[in-house]
Amino acid sequence: MGGSLYLAAVLNQGPESTVAKPIKITLALDAMGGDSGPAVVIAGARLAAEWHPEANFVLYGDEAQINVELDKVPKLKERCQISHSEIAIQMDEKPSQALRRGRYKSSMWQAIEAVKDGKADAVISAGNTGALMAMSRFVLRTIPGIERPAIAAIWPTEIGESIVLDVGATVGADARQLVEFAVMGEAMASCLFKVEQPRVGLLNIGVEEVKGNEDVREAASMLRRLNLRMNYVGFVEGDDIGKGKVDVVVTEGFTGNVALKTAEGTAKQITGFLKAALNSSIISKLGALLASGAFNALRERLDPRKHNGGVFLGLNGVVVKSHGGTDALGFATAIGVAIDMVRNGLMNRITTDVAEVNSVLQSTAIAAE
């Protein structure tokens, strides 16, 4: 079960080790995933190893290709194991095809299986999203009480960051599934942002109770009347996401994916407009030079590499999806997200909270009979 290595180490600590050095965490990396394969994965692992001295890595993929890159970073090599895989899942493969071709023998499958078998605490891949989700569901299965998993993305806001889910796993989620997403998103936000009770909102076309489709309205009603341990604040609109009005934005996969891609495209568009305007004349270039500090700060804030790492929630293990076209910094960020999820007990939190929801729903159903 995911997180077993880390949790076992915690349980084995004596009473004198409450302020001990960080417990070692083992991460399974799909070295063949993404547009650049081992080059970016290993470069990202090198950065992550500097930031997280407690992390060790098992690299799954073509041993010869991995060694070429790993030989360039001997310090990292000391903290890595290599597990040879015969097959690399291609970025354009259909999930069904990837399952048939890559079952048991692909780097992606074997990295996921390491979490199931307790050999690793989390898996990180920059590979084919559909294939990663299909394999993760097949190998790890969903947590009891969870109907469908969700992909949670980290979203930059005016005041920090928020969690948005689902951004592509479940298209057309019903009311019960939206409630489950809210529970899982709150657990992730608590782990990532260190907030006791994150604010949760349902994405809608307006904040009035009569707005939205039937599933969204029913999910809102359930979240209000079930008396869960959740800071549910109501409906939020699209322009509230970037304001940071809530810590967790809940929606179904189609809407969430469109919102995510629209935000990414808009950020690139604005950056392009800004560059064009600043290079339009000598005076503009001089102004850009004088304001370079502010522009650099803006670039840092909008840098998608700093928010990389989508978490597959609802599975019996921690699975993090990195953007396929990211660089070393982006992949290292995704590794950091996985470490935060393991260190802060994401799996235990979700399992406990989902069990509470199921208990409340069952009690409510019995009372209604």
DAVEN-V839613 format. One record per helix or strand of 3 or more residues. SS is the DSSP state (a for helix, b for strand). FROM is the first residue (numbers start at 1). TO is the last residue. Records with the same first field share a line. If there is no record, write none. Layout:
BEGIN
SS = FROM-TO / FROM-TO
END
This chain:
BEGIN
a = 4-11 / 15-17 / 38-51 / 63-70 / 74-77 / 95-102 / 107-116 / 129-140 / 175-193 / 214-225 / 238-241 / 253-278 / 282-290 / 292-302 / 304-307 / 328-343 / 346-368
b = 25-30 / 55-61 / 80-84 / 122-125 / 150-157 / 160-165 / 199-203 / 231-236 / 248-250 / 310-313 / 318-321
END
